[in-house]
Amino acid sequence: MATPETRNTPEIGLSPEALAKVTGILNRLLADEFSLYARARAFHWNVTGRHFKQDHALFQEEYEALDEIIDDVAERARSMGAKAQAMLSQYVANRTLPEPDSTTLTSEGMIASMRDGHEAMCRQLRTDIAAANEVGDDGTADFLTGLLETHEKRAWMLRSHL
């Protein structure tokens, strides 16, 4: 039996059901963020063409930004009392983003694919924000709103390259 000193579940004003709902959202989000990260890595490695240097650097910026997002999402899940998914098999099972073949796309196709990924994240985050609000989790709703703004900006930057 846990003592008050050893209690490991958060008592932050949310029901266990609300915590389960938002941590489920966060772990699915983690899978999608990791999927988008892997896409940026693959494009960074496989991009070719006249704008190789610029595009190679662009995809590096993408995966570095996504690496920070992944860490933030995982830490948010932990702060809400859940274990963060950390296995590739979990990411594959829970992701909603498609996985493009980086060996068949042109550099423009790769940029468009990253744009599309960020825009898909924006659409899903809007739904996730509403779900967090429904269970009264203002903190997670605010966290997700910040991610939404980040993905909107990254999508805009990528659209500007096309």
C-alpha positions in Angstrom: 0.0 0.0 0.0 1.4 3.4 -1.0 1.9 6.0 1.7 1.4 9.7 1.1 5.2 9.9 0.6 5.4 7.1 -2.0 2.2 7.8 -3.9 3.0 7.9 -7.6 -0.3 9.0 -9.1 -1.0 12.6 -9.7 -3.7 14.2 -7.6 -4.2 17.3 -9.7 -7.9 17.8 -9.8 -8.6 15.4 -12.7 -10.5 12.1 -12.4 -8.8 8.9 -13.3 -11.0 8.8 -16.4 -9.9 12.2 -17.5 -6.3 11.3 -16.9 -6.7 8.1 -19.0 -8.3 10.1 -21.8 -5.6 12.8 -22.0 -2.7 10.3 -21.6 -4.2 8.3 -24.4 -4.3 11.4 -26.5 -0.7 12.2 -25.6 0.6 8.7 -26.4 -1.1 8.7 -29.8 0.3 12.1 -30.4 3.7 10.8 -29.4 3.4 8.1 -32.1 2.5 10.6 -34.7 5.2 13.1 -33.8 7.8 10.3 -33.9 6.4 9.2 -37.3 6.8 12.8 -38.6 10.3 12.9 -37.1 11.3 9.6 -38.9 9.9 11.1 -42.1 12.1 14.2 -41.7 15.2 12.0 -41.0 14.5 9.8 -44.0 14.1 12.9 -46.2 17.3 14.4 -44.8 19.2 11.3 -45.7 17.6 10.7 -49.1 17.1 14.1 -50.6 18.8 14.9 -53.9 18.6 17.5 -56.6 19.8 21.0 -57.5 18.8 22.4 -54.0 20.4 19.5 -52.1 22.3 21.7 -49.6 19.3 23.9 -48.8 16.8 20.9 -48.6 19.2 18.8 -46.6 19.5 21.6 -44.0 15.7 22.2 -44.1 15.0 18.5 -43.2 17.6 18.7 -40.4 15.7 21.7 -39.0 12.5 19.7 -39.2 13.8 16.7 -37.4 15.6 18.8 -34.7 12.4 20.7 -34.0 10.4 17.4 -33.9 12.9 15.9 -31.5 12.1 18.6 -29.0 8.4 18.2 -29.5 8.7 14.5 -28.9 10.5 15.0 -25.7 7.9 17.6 -24.6 5.0 15.3 -25.4 6.6 12.3 -23.6 7.3 14.5 -20.5 3.7 15.8 -20.5 2.4 12.2 -20.6 4.7 11.4 -17.6 3.5 14.5 -15.7 0.0 13.2 -16.1 0.9 9.9 -14.6 1.3 7.7 -17.7 4.3 5.9 -19.0 5.4 7.4 -22.3 5.4 5.0 -25.3 9.0 4.3 -26.2 9.0 1.3 -28.6 8.8 1.5 -32.3 6.2 -1.2 -32.3 4.0 1.1 -30.1 4.5 4.0 -32.4 3.6 1.9 -35.5 0.5 0.5 -33.8 -0.7 3.9 -32.6 0.3 6.4 -35.4 -2.3 7.9 -37.7 0.0 9.5 -40.2 0.9 7.6 -43.4 4.5 6.6 -44.0 5.8 7.8 -47.4 8.7 6.1 -49.2 11.6 8.6 -49.0 13.4 6.7 -51.8 10.7 7.5 -54.5 10.0 11.2 -53.8 11.5 14.3 -55.4 12.8 17.0 -53.1 9.6 19.0 -53.8 7.5 15.8 -53.0 9.4 15.5 -49.7 8.8 19.1 -48.8 5.1 18.7 -49.7 4.9 15.5 -47.6 6.3 17.3 -44.6 3.8 20.1 -45.1 1.0 17.6 -45.4 2.2 15.9 -42.2 2.2 19.1 -40.2 -1.2 20.0 -41.6 -2.5 16.6 -40.6 -1.1 17.2 -37.1 -2.9 20.5 -37.0 -6.3 18.9 -37.8 -5.8 16.2 -35.2 -4.6 18.7 -32.6 -7.8 20.7 -32.9 -9.8 17.6 -32.1 -7.4 16.7 -29.2 -7.7 20.2 -27.7 -11.5 19.9 -27.7 -11.2 16.5 -26.0 -8.9 17.9 -23.3 -11.3 20.8 -22.7 -14.2 18.3 -22.5 -12.6 16.6 -19.5 -11.6 19.9 -17.9 -7.8 19.5 -18.5 -6.9 23.1 -19.2 -3.2 22.4 -18.9 -3.1 19.8 -21.6 -5.4 21.9 -23.8 -2.9 24.7 -23.4 0.0 22.4 -24.1 -1.7 21.1 -27.2 -2.5 24.6 -28.4 1.2 25.5 -28.2 1.9 22.4 -30.4 -0.8 23.4 -32.8 0.8 26.8 -33.2 4.2 25.2 -33.8 2.8 22.8 -36.5 0.9 25.7 -38.2 4.1 27.7 -38.4 6.2 24.7 -39.7 3.5 24.0 -42.3 3.6 27.6 -43.4 7.4 27.6 -43.7 7.2 24.4 -45.8 4.5 25.8 -48.0 6.7 28.8 -48.7 9.3 26.5 -50.2 7.0 25.2 -52.8 
